[in-house]
Amino acid sequence: MALPQALQPPARLSVRDRRILFLMSMAAIVASYSGAVLTHTLPFARKALELTEGDMSAVFAITRAASLAAIAFSIMGDRSGRRKPFIIALTILPLANLATALVPGVVAFVFFQSLTRVAVLAVAALATVILAEELTPEIRAWGLGLYGLIASIGPGLSLIILPLADRSSGSWRILFGLSAIGLVVVPLMRAFLGESRAFSPNLKPVKFSNALSAGIGKYLWPLMGIAFFVAAFSSPAFNFSLERLIDDLDWETSAARFLLIVFSGLGTLGLLVGGRMADRLGRRPTTVIAVLLGLLGGVAFYMVSTGWLLAPSIFLATFGASMLTPAFAAHRAELFPTQIRATVGGWIANAAVAGSILGFGAGWLLVDRYGLATTVAALGVGLVFAAMLALSLPETRGRDLVGPQAANEGATPTG
């Protein structure tokens, strides 16, 4: 039986396309697993560290605030190339999680998880730029969607081995320690990952402040707004999903894990659907549809309590978030010139961090008093504004990021 057309790969992938997708996919699995462990071990780590749900929300907010430092990797990426800071960040990730597993205490937990978040953000921002610059324009969003789909393997692995965290009060640390396996990917990157073909040390440097005064703000501020509102909603909504099932609804860990693995797993097909839609219909309509689907599913998950309603809510929330990923990643890469592309990506990622801080800050203030459902629903209002901001941006589907004109100029709107 043939796959639906939206899920089918493009007719042709060049050797360059296949190589960069393989390398970034390996990095994605390492990064996504390392970043997901904190979320999936939340019910166990919280109790072992004697923290309330509100306290844990504050921990999330602190780690997100620390990850603002990841902008340094993006700036380095524009000045000295994408390859070096990417490999450095990818090396830090498993080491920080390993330290989390080995060093006891709340302070150490927060410190090393803050370091993990810095590396997660740096890897994600630079991987997006590398993929956007290396992939053939006609399959750019699809390739970014495939990258995201493979990245979902990491959280899936974390959920599969989650029973290890339930064996004793300290066994949740095993999941952090297993991140160290990801170090085997670093030599692979050093051997086979070349510098992005769009980057050249001969390009005239552009100061970010000068680029802002030259008018890139008309694209940057809406993109940062979208990232901010989406993260403010999705960060607490996704990070407290297992907590809701286990502690609020009294589900067994195995049942909660099964529900999330199956229906969030099915929802990740939105990465390929969203990528193909973005390449064929455009970045703007795909973004708007994805944001609204994610809002509907995310709010429903915290409002309903029976399994037959929770399952489609999880699917819809994940499908919407997944659809958004390739469309938004391609759009933000295509709207800016090579000399500031990584830095812009870093600032947009920081806007998402700021949104996460707001979301977790709201959780710290509201969850213990009003509950998760009310808090998530209130944050969902921001997604309506995100959809409106997406409509204000020009369409950039199919833009060349490698040629001489692309290296020095911003996007030329096509719609």
N, C-alpha and C positions, 0 to 999 in steps of 0.2 A: 504494500500500500504506500503510495507516494506521500511525502510530507506536504503540508500546505505550502503554497508558494512563498509566503512570508518567512517560512522557516528554512527554505532551501538556500544553500550557499550560492554565491555568484557563479556564473558559468566558468570563469577563469580566475585563478589566483596566481599572481606572478611568484617567482622564486623569492623575491624580496618580501612580498606579502606573507608567504608561508613562514619564512624565517623569523620575521619580527613578531608574528602572531604566536609562534611557538615560544620564543624567548620571553615575551611579555606575559604569556599565559603561565609559564613556570613561576615567574615572579608574582603573578596575581594570586596563585594558590598559597604561596608562602605568606604574602602580605594579608590576604583575607583571613586565613586561619589565625595568624598572630593577632589580628585586630578583633576577631570575633570571640576569642576565648573569654575576655572580660565580660561580655554580655551573657554568654551561655553559662558561665560559672557564677553569675550574680547571686542566685538564691543561696548557694553554698558558701561563697566567699563572704557575703554579707553577714551571715550568721556566725561564721568562724571569727570574723573580725569584730563582731558584736555591734553592728551598725543597723540603723533603721532604714526603711525605704527612702525616707527623706535624706538621711545621711548619705546613702549610696548615690542619690541623685546629685548631691553636692560633690561627691567624689568624681562622678562623670563630668560635672561642670569644670572642676579643677583640671582634670586631664585634658579636656578640650581647650581650656584657656592656655595651657602650656604648649599645645600643639600649634599655636599661632607662630611659634618659632620656626616652623617648617618653611616659612616664606624665604628663609636664608638659602635653602636648597634650590628653590625656584630662581632666585636671583643669580645664584651660581650657575644654574643651567643656562641662563641667557648670556652670561659673561664668558664662561669657559667651556660650555658644551653641556649637553644633556647627560652623557654617559657617566661621567665621574660622580656627580652628586647622586645619581640614581643608584649606582652600585654601593656607595657609602650608606645611603638610607636603607637599602635592602639588607646590608650587613648588620646594621644597628637593630633592626626589628627582632630577629630571633634571640639576639643577645639580651635585649631588654626584658623579654618574656622569661628567658631562662633565669635572669636575676630575680624576677618577681617570684619564681618558684622556689628559689633558694634562700632569699632574705626575708625573715619574719617581720611582722609589725605593720600597722596601718600606714605610717609615714613612708616606709620603704615601698609598700604596695602602691601608694599614690605616686611616688617619685618615678619608679620604673615604668608604671603604666602611662605616665605622662610622656616619658621618653618613647615608649611604644607608639603613642598617638602622633608624636612628631614625625616618626619614621613612616607610619602608615600614610599620613597626609602627604609627605614628600614623595613617596613611591607612587601614590595615586596620581598626583599632579603631574609628575614627570613622565609617567607611563602614558598618560593621556596625550601629552605633547609628542612624545616619541612615536606613538601609533599614528596620530593624526598626520605627522610629517612623513612617515615612511609608507603608509598604505596608499594604494591607488585611490584617487578621489572618488570614483564611482562606487567604491565599496567601503568608504571610510567609516560611515556610521555603522554599517553591518559588522565590520571588523571590530569596532569599539564595543558593539553589543556582544560579539563572540568572546571578546576579552572579559567582559563583565560576567558572561555566563560561566566561563571557566573559573572565574574568581569565586563564584558561588560554591565551588567544590570545597573551599577552605572552611566556611561556616558549616557546610554539610558534614565534613569530617569531624568538626568540633562537636556537633550534635550527636553523631554516631558513637563517639567514644565518651559522651557525657556520663554514662553510668559509672565510669571510673571515679567521677567527682563525688558520687553518693556513697562511697564505701566507708569513709571515715571523715572526721571533721577537717582533716588537712589534705585529703586526697585530691581536692580540686586543684592543688598546685601541680599535679602531674600533667594536666592539660597545658599549663603554661610551659612546663619544662620540655614537652614534646615539640615546642616551636623550634628548638635548637636544630632539629632535623633539617630545617630550611636553609641552614648554612651550606648545604651541599650544592645549592643553586648558584652561590656566589662565584665559584670558579667557572661555571658554565657561562655566566655573564661576562666575566673578564676575558674569556677566550673568544666568544662569538658575537658579543654585542658591540657593533661599531657605533661611531658617532652618527647622529641624525644627518641625513643628506641635505636637509634644509638649513642646518646651522653651518656657518662658516666663520672662522676667526677673522676673516677679512671684511666682514660686514661692519659698517659704521655703527658704533654703539649708540643707543638711544636711551637717554635718561627717562625713567618712568614718569617723573614729574613733568618733563617736557612733552611727553606723549599725552599726558592728561590735558595740558594746556592747549595741545593741538587738536583736541576734540574727541579722543577715544572714550571720554566719559559718557557720551550718548549711548554707547554700547555697554560699557563697563558697569555703570550703576544699575541698569535693569538686570544684568546677569548676576550681579552681587545680590540684588534684592531677591531674585528667584532662589538663589542658593541659600540665602538667609532664611526665608520663610519655609522652604522645604525642609531644611535641617531642623528648624525650631519645632516642627511637627514630628518629623520622622525619627529624630534621635530618641526622645522618650518613648514614642509609640513602639518602635522596634526593640529598643533595649529592655523594655519592661514587659515584653510579650510573654516570655517564659515565667517571669515573676507573677504575672496575672494568672496564668493557668495553674501554676503550682500552689501559690500562697493565697490568692484571692478566690479562685474557684475550686481549690482543693483537689486538683487533678494529680494523679500519680506521675512521677517524673517520666516513666516510660511512655505513658499515654500522651503527655504533653509533647515530649520529644518526637513521637511518631506523627502527631498532628502537624507540627511545624516542619518536619523534614518533608513530608509528602506534599502538603499544600503550598508551602513556600517554595519548595522545589519545582512544582508545576508552574508557579508564578514567575519563576526566573525565565521562562520561555519568552516573557515580555522583552527580554534583552534582544533576542533575534527579531521578534516582531517589530519592536521599536526601531531597531537599526534599519531594517528593510523599509519600514514606513518613512523614516527620516530621509533615506536615500531616494525614495520614489516620490513621496508626497511633499516632503520638506521638513525642516527642523521645527518651525513654528507650530503647525497643527499637531505634530506628534507630541511636542512638549505640553501643549494645553490639554490634550486628551489624557496623557499620562498623569498629569498633576491631579486632574479631577477624579480619575479612577482611584488613585492612591488615597485621596481624601475620603472618598466613599468607603473604601475597604478598611482603612485605618480607624476611622471613627466607629464603624460598625463592630469591629473586633472588641472594642472596649464597652460597647453598649449591650451586646447580646451575651448570653451565657450558656446556650446549648451547643453541643458539638456540631449539629447539622447546620447551624448558622455561623459558628466560629470558623468552620472549614472554608466556606466560600469567602468569608471576610479576609482570612489570611491570604487566600489566593489572589483576591482582587487588590489588596494592599500591596502585595509583592509584585504583582503583574504591572501595576501602575508605576511603582518605583523603578522597576526594571526597564520599562518602556522609556522612562525619562532619561536614564543613564546615557545611552549612546547618542540620542538626539541632542541633549544638552552639552555633552562633551565635544561633539563635532561642531556645534554652533559656536561655542566659546573659542575653539581653536581657529576657526575660519574667519572670525571677525577682527583678528589682530595680526600685525606684522611679526616676522620671525624674531626680530631683536627684542621684543617684549613679550612674546607669546607665553613663555614659561612663567615670567613674573606675573603677568595678568592671571594665568591659571592659579598661581599661588595666592593672589589676593582674592580671587573668587572662592578658592578653597577656604581662605580665612573668614570670608563672609559666612560660609557654611558653618565654620567653627563657632563664630559669634552667634549664629542661630542656634546651634547645639547648646551653647552656654545659656542662652535665654530659655530654651526648652527645659534643660535640666534645672536651671534656676527656678523656673516656674514650678517644676516638680518639687524642689526643696521647700518652696513656700506653700504649695497648694495640695500636694498628694496626701500628706498625712492628715490634712484637715478636710479636704473635699473628695479625695479619692482619685484614682488614675483616670477613670472615665471622664469626669468633668474637666480635668486638666487637659487631657488629649483633645477633647472636643473644642475647648477654648482656643488651643493652639492651631486647630484646623482652619480657623478663619483666615490665617495668613496665606493658606494655599490658594484662596480665591484671588488675593492680590498677586500671587506668583503667576497665575494663569493670565491675568491682565497685563503684567509686565512682559510676558513672553510675546504677546501680540504686538507689542511696541517695537520689536526688533526686526531688522531686515532678514529676508531669506537668503541663505548662503550655500545652498545645496550644490555640491560638485565643484567648489572652488579649489583652484590649484594652490598648493602651499610651498611648492619647491622652486618654481621659475623665478627669474630675476625680479619681475614685478611683484610677485607674491612676497619676496624677501623684504621688500622695502615699503610696501603700501598695505593699508588695511583692506578690508573686504569691500568689494564692489557689490552692492545689493542687487539681487536678481528678482526681487519681488517685494 
